[in-house]
Amino acid sequence: MKLHVSLFVLLIGLALVGCHRSGGYSATAEIEIPPRGGARLEPGTFKTIPPTAQDWQGEFEVIESPEVVAPIITDLNLDRIWAKRLNSGDALPMEDALKYLGSRLKLEGKSGTWIIRITVTSDVPQEAANIANSIADHYKAMRDQAEEQLSRRGIEVLKDQIAQQEQTSTDAKARATQNPHNDDLQKQSQVSQAMLQALRLKLQQDEEDIKVTTSPVRIVSRAVPPPE
């Protein structure tokens, strides 16, 4: 096992030295992400507060995670392509392939914005572009799904609130019917019905919003193969 690890590290080192000597080929994709937890605005303005170093680090860790990059390695057959390139058998183990991709991946936050630059370096121009674009696409799909699930959980909570309010309104209406001359009970019934109607309208609006909501993650620019 130790010999295998040492050999892989040596191969990675040789590959990086070769890349450094030739300059390699770098391709960059840019994505704009939404802040976690919703928009952050400066008090009294509509200006978005830029991300902190902690924000960037958190997103970088997600982008570099196996959940995002492992499917890319499989889809593009990179484990087999890199194994041939490094003379390391038929296919690199996923752990080794992840390390190799990590050595070729650079993430940067664009100052003053929520834009992330995804740069991949490779000995093959088209490969660099394909990987950068695939990372952007996979991360986008993951964030889009997470945002949609969050919205749907909010709708489920709203439905529970409506069910509770329906019971409250039914009870208030019954008391008001039994005491038609009690002004306080009549007002309570009216207020309870108004609150129920407001919750139903909000549910209807939220369900419509999910149908038409655009993706929270935007591909600003796609990577193109650098000239050879």
C-alpha positions in Angstrom: 0.0 0.0 0.0 2.8 2.4 0.9 4.6 1.6 -2.3 1.4 2.3 -4.3 0.9 5.7 -2.6 4.5 6.6 -3.1 4.4 5.6 -6.8 1.3 7.7 -7.3 2.8 10.7 -5.6 5.8 10.4 -7.8 3.7 10.2 -11.0 1.7 13.2 -9.9 4.9 15.1 -9.3 6.3 14.2 -12.7 3.1 15.2 -14.4 3.1 18.5 -12.6 6.7 19.2 -13.5 5.9 18.4 -17.1 3.0 20.7 -17.0 5.1 23.5 -15.5 7.7 23.1 -18.2 5.3 23.2 -21.1 3.0 25.7 -19.4 0.0 23.4 -19.7 -3.4 24.6 -21.0 -5.8 26.4 -18.7 -9.5 26.9 -19.3 -11.8 28.9 -17.0 -15.6 28.8 -16.4 -17.3 31.4 -14.3 -20.5 30.9 -12.2 -22.5 33.4 -10.1 -23.9 31.9 -7.0 -26.7 33.1 -4.6 -25.7 33.7 -0.9 -26.6 30.9 1.4 -29.7 31.8 3.3 -30.9 34.4 0.8 -29.8 37.8 -0.4 -27.6 40.0 1.8 -28.2 43.7 1.3 -26.5 46.7 2.8 -28.8 48.4 5.3 -31.1 50.9 3.5 -29.9 49.9 0.0 -30.4 47.3 -2.7 -26.6 46.7 -2.9 -25.5 43.1 -2.3 -22.9 42.6 0.4 -19.9 40.8 -1.1 -18.9 37.4 0.3 -16.5 36.9 3.1 -13.4 34.7 3.0 -15.5 32.2 5.0 -18.2 32.2 2.3 -15.7 31.5 -0.4 -14.1 28.7 1.5 -17.4 27.0 2.2 -18.4 27.1 -1.5 -14.9 26.0 -2.6 -15.1 22.9 -0.4 -18.5 22.0 -1.9 -17.1 22.4 -5.5 -14.0 20.3 -4.7 -16.1 17.6 -2.9 -16.4 14.1 -4.3 -20.1 14.7 -4.6 -19.4 17.2 -7.4 -16.2 16.0 -9.0 -16.4 12.2 -8.8 -19.3 12.0 -11.3 -17.3 14.1 -13.7 -14.3 11.8 -13.5 -16.7 8.9 -14.3 -18.7 10.6 -17.0 -15.6 11.8 -18.9 -13.6 8.6 -18.3 -10.8 10.6 -16.8 -9.7 7.8 -14.5 -8.8 5.7 -17.6 -7.5 8.6 -19.6 -5.2 9.7 -16.8 -4.1 6.2 -16.0 -2.8 5.8 -19.6 -1.2 9.2 -19.5 0.6 8.4 -16.2 1.3 4.8 -17.2 -0.6 3.6 -14.2 -2.7 0.7 -15.3 -6.2 0.6 -16.9 -7.8 3.1 -14.5 -6.8 5.2 -11.5 -8.6 4.4 -8.3 -11.2 7.1 -7.6 -9.2 8.3 -4.6 -6.1 8.9 -6.8 -8.2 10.4 -9.6 -9.7 12.9 -7.1 -6.2 13.9 -5.9 -5.0 14.3 -9.5 -8.0 16.5 -10.4 -7.4 18.5 -7.3 -3.9 19.2 -8.4 -5.2 20.6 -11.7 -8.1 22.7 -10.2 -8.0 26.3 -9.1 -10.9 28.2 -7.6 -11.0 31.9 -7.1 -13.7 34.4 -6.0 -14.0 37.5 -8.1 -13.6 40.5 -5.9 -16.7 42.4 -5.0 -19.0 39.8 -6.6 -20.5 36.4 -6.0 -18.8 35.0 -9.1 -16.5 32.0 -8.8 -13.8 31.3 -11.4 -13.2 27.6 -12.0 -9.9 27.1 -13.8 -8.6 23.7 -14.9 -5.1 23.0 -16.3 -4.4 20.0 -18.5 -2.0 18.8 -21.1 -4.9 18.6 -23.5 -6.8 21.9 -24.2 -10.2 20.4 -24.8 -9.9 18.3 -21.7 -9.3 21.4 -19.6 -12.4 23.1 -21.0 -14.6 20.0 -20.6 -13.6 19.5 -17.0 -14.2 23.2 -16.0 -17.6 23.3 -17.7 -18.6 20.0 -16.2 -17.7 21.2 -12.7 -19.7 24.3 -13.2 -22.7 22.3 -14.5 -22.6 19.7 -11.7 -22.2 22.3 -9.0 -25.1 24.3 -10.5 -27.3 21.2 -10.6 -26.5 20.5 -6.9 -27.2 24.1 -5.7 -30.4 24.3 -7.8 -31.7 21.1 -6.3 -30.9 22.2 -2.8 -32.6 25.6 -3.3 -35.7 23.9 -4.7 -35.9 21.5 -1.8 -35.6 24.4 0.6 -38.5 26.1 -1.1 -40.6 23.0 -1.0 -39.9 22.5 2.7 -41.1 26.0 3.3 -44.3 25.1 1.4 -44.8 22.1 3.6 -44.4 24.2 6.7 -46.9 26.7 5.3 -49.4 23.9 4.7 -49.1 22.8 8.3 -49.7 26.4 9.4 -52.9 26.5 7.2 -54.2 23.3 8.7 -53.7 24.7 12.2 -55.3 28.0 11.2 -58.3 26.1 9.6 -59.0 24.5 13.0 -58.6 27.8 14.8 -61.0 29.5 12.4 -63.5 26.7 12.7 -63.5 27.0 16.5 -63.7 30.8 16.4 -66.6 30.6 13.9 -68.5 28.1 16.1 -68.1 30.3 19.2 -69.3 33.4 17.2 -72.3 31.4 15.9 -73.3 30.4 19.4 -72.9 33.9 20.7 -74.2 36.2 17.9 -74.4 39.2 20.1 -70.8 39.0 21.4 -68.8 41.5 19.4 -65.4 40.3 20.6 -66.2 36.7 19.4 -67.5 38.1 16.1 -64.2 40.1 15.6 -62.1 37.1 16.6 -63.9 35.0 14.0 -63.4 37.6 11.3 -59.7 38.0 12.1 -59.2 34.3 12.1 -60.8 33.9 8.7 -58.7 36.8 7.3 -55.5 35.2 8.6 -56.5 31.9 7.0 -57.2 33.6 3.7 -53.8 35.3 3.8 -52.0 32.0 4.4 -53.8 30.4 1.5 -52.9 33.2 -0.8 -49.3 33.0 0.3 -49.3 29.2 -0.4 -50.7 29.8 -3.9 -48.1 32.4 -4.6 -45.2 30.3 -3.4 -46.3 27.3 -5.4 -46.5 29.5 -8.5 -43.1 30.9 -7.8 -41.5 27.5 -7.8 -42.9 26.8 -11.2 -41.4 29.9 -12.8 -38.3 30.5 -10.6 -35.1 30.7 -12.6 -32.1 28.8 -11.5 -30.4 30.5 -8.5 -26.9 29.6 -10.0 -26.0 31.4 -13.2 -23.3 30.3 -15.6 -21.6 33.6 -16.4 -19.2 32.2 -19.0 -18.3 28.8 -20.2 -14.7 27.6 -20.6 -13.3 27.3 -24.1 -10.3 25.3 -25.2 -7.2 27.4 -25.2 -5.2 27.5 -28.4 -2.4 24.9 -28.7 
